[in-house]
């Protein structure tokens, strides 16, 4: 197994390419950036197949629909709090 990291944008809905069948472990900030850590069985240097996964980043107090979404983490970055969801349906 290998733990990988990907940087997220501080925007609403975004698409990230993660290795097929990877498991999201954590969402947090690192060096002022919003990041997602995930685990996959293959080495990053191997020929890995990717899936596009949809991530929704929502600020506290912002109106959004939680339908078809799974909460994967909440991150405090200075004065802002971001709630990160993976779209699992639709």
C-alpha positions in Angstrom: 0.0 0.0 0.0 1.0 3.6 -0.6 -0.4 6.8 0.8 -0.7 9.6 -1.8 -1.7 13.3 -1.5 -3.5 15.6 -3.9 -4.2 19.3 -3.5 -7.7 20.6 -3.7 -9.0 23.9 -4.8 -10.9 26.2 -2.5 -13.9 26.1 -4.8 -17.2 24.3 -4.8 -17.4 21.2 -7.1 -14.2 19.9 -8.7 -13.0 16.8 -10.3 -9.9 15.0 -9.0 -8.2 12.0 -10.6 -7.4 9.3 -8.0 -6.1 5.8 -8.6 -9.0 3.4 -9.2 -10.2 1.8 -6.0 -8.2 4.2 -3.8 -9.5 4.9 -0.3 -9.7 8.5 1.0 -8.1 8.7 4.4 -8.1 12.3 5.4 -8.7 15.9 4.4 -6.6 18.6 6.0 -4.5 21.7 5.3 -0.7 21.6 4.7 1.3 24.7 4.0 -1.8 26.8 3.5 -3.3 24.4 0.9 -6.3 22.1 1.2 -5.2 18.5 0.7 -6.6 15.1 0.5 -4.7 11.9 1.4 -5.7 8.6 0.0 -4.4 5.0 0.1 -3.8 2.8 -2.9 -2.1 -0.6 -3.3 0.1 0.4 -6.3 3.4 2.3 -6.3 3.0 5.8 -8.0 5.7 4.8 -10.4 3.6 1.8 -11.7 1.2 2.0 -14.5 -1.9 3.0 -12.5 -5.5 3.3 -13.8 -7.3 6.4 -12.6 -10.9 7.4 -11.9 -12.4 10.9 -11.9 -14.0 11.6 -8.5 -16.1 14.6 -7.8 -15.3 16.6 -4.6 -17.5 19.4 -3.2 -15.8 22.0 -0.9 -18.4 24.0 1.1 -17.7 26.9 3.5 -19.5 27.1 6.8 -22.8 29.1 6.3 -23.0 28.4 2.6 -26.2 26.7 1.3 -25.7 23.4 -0.6 -27.4 20.1 -1.2 -26.0 17.1 0.7 -28.0 14.6 -1.5 -25.7 11.9 -2.9 -22.7 13.2 -1.0 -20.5 11.6 1.7 -18.7 13.9 4.2 -15.0 13.1 4.1 -13.6 15.9 6.4 -13.8 19.4 7.9 -10.7 21.6 7.8 -10.1 24.9 9.7 -7.8 27.2 7.7 -7.4 30.5 9.6 -10.7 32.2 9.9 -12.4 29.8 7.4 -13.9 26.3 7.9 -14.2 24.1 4.9 -16.5 21.0 4.8 -15.4 18.5 2.1 -17.7 16.0 0.5 -17.3 13.3 -2.1 -20.2 13.0 -4.6 -21.1 9.4 -4.5 -24.4 9.5 -6.5 -24.9 11.6 -9.6 
